[in-house]
Amino acid sequence: MSSAMAEWLAGKTIVVTGASSGIGRSTAIEFARTSPRDLKLVITARRVDRLKQLAEDIKNLVGDGVQVLPVKLDVSNPADVAGFLDGLPAEFRDIDILVNNAGLGRGVARAPDIAMDDVRLMLDTNVHGLIGMTQAVLPVMLARSTHGAGDIINVGSIAGREPYAGASVYCATKAATKSFTQALRQELVASRIRIIEIDPGQVKTEFSEHRYYGDKSKAEAGYADCEPLTAEDVAELIVFAAGRRENVVVADTLILPNHQFVAFRPF
């Protein structure tokens, strides 16, 4: 017997950005595990080899009931975003759920020493990419039924609520995510489109490696003497929010590991 959540998700077409690792990868797997008999998953990222491996992993896990389409996509590239929908096979274009997960932090420098290349990368990925993907997919949702229907799930961060030293630009991008999400919810309140934000606290993924330019020892030091969230912890909440009855909006959720009560200690 399938669960109520599986029945609600059945038949949906879901897009997950940043699906090559971390929260995005775990989210794709969790959707497949939750509704394994009638689901279409579009998994996107820059590293297409990892996406192909993920598609194979999902097939091995749940069989052929979930159709998985790996799509190479750099959300920081406006041309990639503009061509995204038209580049999908017709059967994958009727998108029900968009998970805007792609994002990164880069560097721990403080003003006036923040590298402008890092600033541009974070803004282009975390802000422009999220807004661009939302605008690319939203017309599909608005055209559905009388009042539109679908879910846009934005992965934010506790950093969007509590800025901290050494991550000023990253925090600013996540504050922008929160403001955009809240305004979008107001703009679409007359529709049946749900606007959802999930804000994780400390999660152990490749995020810290990117922040430290690939230095794994520095990344690991940030997890010393504590137990961070896992990508699976966050993925379960994303899928839970998407699997509610249509009139139920899990609008704004902060998820923390047990040891955490503020954003982070200063770098």
Number of C-alpha atoms within 10 A of each C-alpha: 4 10 9 14 17 20 14 15 25 19 15 18 22 24 26 23 29 26 30 26 19 21 29 26 25 21 27 26 24 20 26 27 15 22 24 24 20 17 21 24 23 23 28 27 23 17 17 17 12 17 25 17 13 22 22 13 13 22 18 10 14 16 14 14 14 23 19 24 18 21 21 19 20 21 29 23 14 15 11 17 22 15 12 20 18 10 13 14 9 9 9 20 18 17 24 24 24 24 28 25 25 27 24 18 24 22 19 19 16 14 12 6 8 17 14 9 9 17 17 14 17 24 22 21 21 27 22 20 25 26 19 20 23 19 13 16 22 21 12 17 22 17 12 16 10 9 13 18 20 25 22 25 26 25 25 28 25 23 23 20 17 14 19 18 15 18 22 17 25 27 24 20 26 26 21 17 22 22 13 15 22 16 12 16 18 10 10 15 12 10 16 19 24 24 23 23 25 24 21 22 22 24 22 18 16 15 18 23 18 16 19 16 13 13 12 13 10 14 20 12 10 16 14 9 8 12 14 20 18 16 19 18 18 24 22 17 18 24 20 15 22 26 20 15 12 14 9 11 16 18 15 16 18 13 18 20 16 10 11 14 10 15 19 18 9 9 11
